[in-house]
Amino acid sequence: MAEIEVNPYELLDLTTESTEQEIRTAYRQRSLKVHPDRNRGNPDAARKFHELNQAYELLLDPLRRLALDAKLRLKHAREARFKTYDTKRKNLVEELEERERAFKKARTDKQKEEVERWQETEKIKEEGRRLREEREKEMKRKEEEKGRRDEDEEDAPPALSALDTTVRLKYTLKAHPELTTPSSIAALLSRFGPTDTDSIVLSLKAPKKAATDAPPKYGTALVPFKQLGDAFAAVCASGTGLGGIEVGWVGGKEPEILGWLKRMGKLGTPPPAPSAAKTGEGVGEKKAGLPQTQTRADSSSFSSFPASFPNLPPKAEPNPAGIDYESLTLMRLRHAERERLEREIREQEAAE
């Protein structure tokens, strides 16, 4: 049992048998002596006056005074018993009480440490939650920025290439013996649109196991169209639309500009073009109108292509009257492009 630090009876100089009137009289006398207004230079005056008020209120409360009297009687009985102990027993009692006080102090300190540790843990948790929320907001912001950048990149048109309008033809000379010159190939594809006849690269070859002087059996050609829409129509008509002639893009994949047009919803897939046998056309006849209708007599345009489709500039023809510097440069560029296409087709044939 903890000892009573301040004895109210001792503060008021009373005994346990004092009456209520004696308590009031003693309080008035003592309060006048320790009142802070009369002891301005004493820093302990306020504390003593507060203790005096607490003692006065406790003694005027019958229930609390009853409990106080019981504690004081137990204390006096313990002190009386302690006086009867010999020195050795007194030392044991004092040691036991010291241990109890130390144990209580240790338990109080432990509880205080646990409270501080809990407060520190809550503080760390709160800091962690704040950092996590900030990190999530930052990640969300970066994802939104990345999504906007991806959308911008998807909406941006790709770079144009000189081979965007070039297609590759494969056929057998048995089925198409007339396709032995660039002009005949240009006439065959004229139904789709104008081609650059001078830049057509044609290769005729015999079977690999045949003799060196054997006649050619297969034909391969690289045909540059002047408009991307015409090249796309020719590729869509590959196979049955051209009597078994295979038409594909150079490099084996379609130009990036077509994928961009499809993503933008500006491009649809036109139906295959009718074959020459079904329409009664010859190789050298004028190109027929496609089901998508034609708006001009000199241009084949599918309705699935936008009216403002970007066209590659047509290649300039040399001036027969006189060749200036610009014309000479264009001729050199055309010659270099032709050599590059021939080298590419030879490499592809060697790989096959």
ABEGO torsion letter per residue (X at the ends): XBBBABBAAAAAGBBAABBAAAAAAAAAAAAAAABAAABAABAAAAAAAAAAAAAAAAAABAAAAAAAAAAAAAAAAAAAAAAABBAAAAAAAAAAAAAAAAAAAAAAAAAAAAAAAAAAAAAAAAAAAAAAAAAAAAAAAAAAAAAAAAAAAAABBBBBBAAAABBBBBBBAAABAABABAAAAAAAAAAAEBBBAAABBBBBBBBAABBAABBBABBBBBBBBABAAAAAAAAAABEAAAGGBBBBBBGGBBBAAAAAAAAAGABBBBBBBBBAAAAGBBAABBBBBBAAEBABAABBBBAABBAABBBBBBBBBBBAABBBAAAAAAAAAAAAAAAAAAAAAAAAAAAX
